[in-house]
Amino acid sequence: CQKTSPSKLNGLQHGLMDSRSTSSLEPLPIQTVTASPPACPMARPASFSGEAAFCSGFLLQCSLYLEMQPHLFVTERAKVSFIISLLSGRALQWAEALWNSQSPWIHSLDGFVKHFREVFGQSTTEVTVHEELFQLRQAELSIHGYVLRFRTLAASSGWNEAALLSVFRRGLNPGLRQQMAIYDDTVGLDSFLQKAVRISQHLTACHMEARPAAAASPSLSAPAPEPMITDSYHLSSTERSRRLTRGLCLYCGSHEHQLRTCPIRPPRPAVSTIQITPDVSCMPHINALLIYHTQSFPVKILVDSGASGNFISSRSLAGLHIPRCKNATTYQITTVQGKPLGKGLVRHLTPEIVLWIGCFHTERISLLVLEEAVVAIVLGHPWLAKHQPTIAWKSGEILTWSVKCKQECLRDLPIPISLAATHLPPHRPWDCAIDLLPGAHLPKGSPIPPEYQAFQDVFSKVAATHLPPHRPWDCAIDLLPGAQLPKGHVYPLSIPERAAMEEYVQEALQQGFIHPSTSPAASSFFFVAKKDGGLRLCIDYRALNDQMVNFAYPLPLVPAALEELRGARVFSKLDLRSAYNLIRIRRGDEWKTAFRDSAYPAFTNFRNRSRSGWIGYQNVN
């Protein structure tokens, strides 16, 4: 740097003296300076993307930031704009829709925050906080984690200090709860929590000190007796290796012998034990009809004798649009392991609905609403005790009902009328026609009851050997368009089968049931053995049946027929002689029933033996 000369320094001093004198003569104008507020030490809130768990914390940080810096956010719109600037994801999309539509929520901070909580706030009601606090357990949590969770729930529960201290004590692990038994409830909640944390830390330190002591060198005292191998005891891998290394018996641990010659080892079976696989099957369901007002819905029912009530799933209830009612009692539902079933609590039930099972069984019932159930309806022990049904557990069908059900639940069941009170109906155009054949008679002394003497022609053996006349309900054989005629195989017959075939052919020719044919269709002919040792004639019409036009004729349902017989005591059985085989083949369709054998030409069958005969027989009935 350069030195300044004394002349220049003197000049500078004189200039300063002149400026001071001038400034003292002219007063300076007074300026008002506004002091700037001190900088806020708070950090900006983190971004919020719409998670319900962080909604309350985010709004708390925003309110504190706005409170500490009121000079930056003068208007309500500015405060709302600041909160929107911190949003992201789906929360930002929601705010963008409000801003673009100029919603009134963006002009009021209180209104915006209230609407914000409605959209993104977590619906934690006071009841759920009480339930979670009541069921809170330490379990695998550390003492610090358990205390933190307890304080969080207790702050919003509104419980008094005695109740909170009792719940906290009960939720501790058994070992720590036993150590805390020396303190009563008069120490206060905060003091009790602090003591629990300190004692838990001491116990943890004691366990850590005890571990190295367990790993110390083995004692020089006499070794414990070697454990023997029994059916309920198995050697560990370490013990097994030690015995093999030292040459000890694997059963009793002695050094005098080996496992094969152990004197105290029980004899082993020569064959391996057969492992029986446990039976596991699917639970059968019962089809039923649920009726509410004027609507009916098909449902599947699970009958569970281990269930303590009758339930309906919440999903099925919502799908059927059936309202639910608040139950006066809240039930706690658990599994056989003691764990909560679903949400564990049942608070609602259905109004009275009609449950229709089978053909005639109906009842009015109210079902408890079970959350998160996969079965539509579960009928438990109360339902079984009330109705006492007989169930075929293999198929899941209900066979019979109790006497009380027959009186109350099966009121619409038809009651059989006694024979004395019956009256013959008047003649109608659809009366059954019975044609009498010439010479038809019954042998004397036939065991036909007097009530059926007027119908003795249908029991006649002679009448059953003649073909009846053609009628409108004759068995029709309609072939499909382009159907291929059957060409049956010729099966070899044994000597007894050959004799039986010759006897059948001669007898059927004399009765007029068959006649020689030159039909282009031919089915196979063979015999099968009967249980009594005889031979049963069989004609293989399967190829002909595959080419026929199916007819969807009605068949009676077995459950409906069984329901109609409930309450009956006397039953009658009539076995008409050859009734099925006496249905004629429709005129012009006889050639389609031809059959053949290696020793005889083809024959045409005039009697019903194909699948279409079932149709004709059903129509006659």
GIJOGI-V255432 format. One record per run of one state. SS is the DSSP state (H for helix, E for strand, C for the rest). FROM is the first residue (numbers start at 0). LEN is the number of residues. Records with the same first field share a line. If there is no record, write none. Layout:
SS = FROM-LEN ; FROM-LEN
//
This chain:
C = 0-5 ; 25-22 ; 48-3 ; 68-7 ; 85-1 ; 87-1 ; 100-3 ; 107-1 ; 120-5 ; 134-8 ; 157-3 ; 171-2 ; 182-2 ; 187-1 ; 214-22 ; 246-12 ; 261-24 ; 292-2 ; 303-7 ; 319-4 ; 334-5 ; 350-2 ; 357-3 ; 365-2 ; 370-6 ; 379-1 ; 387-2 ; 392-4 ; 400-2 ; 408-10 ; 421-28 ; 459-3 ; 465-9 ; 475-3 ; 479-7 ; 487-7 ; 511-2 ; 516-5 ; 529-5 ; 540-1 ; 546-1 ; 548-9 ; 564-19 ; 585-4 ; 593-1 ; 597-2 ; 605-1 ; 607-4 ; 620-1
H = 5-20 ; 51-17 ; 75-10 ; 88-12 ; 103-4 ; 108-12 ; 125-9 ; 142-15 ; 160-11 ; 173-9 ; 184-3 ; 188-26 ; 236-10 ; 258-3 ; 313-6 ; 380-7 ; 402-6 ; 418-3 ; 449-10 ; 462-3 ; 494-17 ; 541-5 ; 557-7 ; 589-4 ; 611-9
E = 47-1 ; 86-1 ; 285-7 ; 294-9 ; 310-3 ; 323-11 ; 339-11 ; 352-5 ; 360-5 ; 367-3 ; 376-3 ; 389-3 ; 396-4 ; 474-1 ; 478-1 ; 486-1 ; 513-3 ; 521-8 ; 534-6 ; 547-1 ; 583-2 ; 594-3 ; 599-6 ; 606-1
//
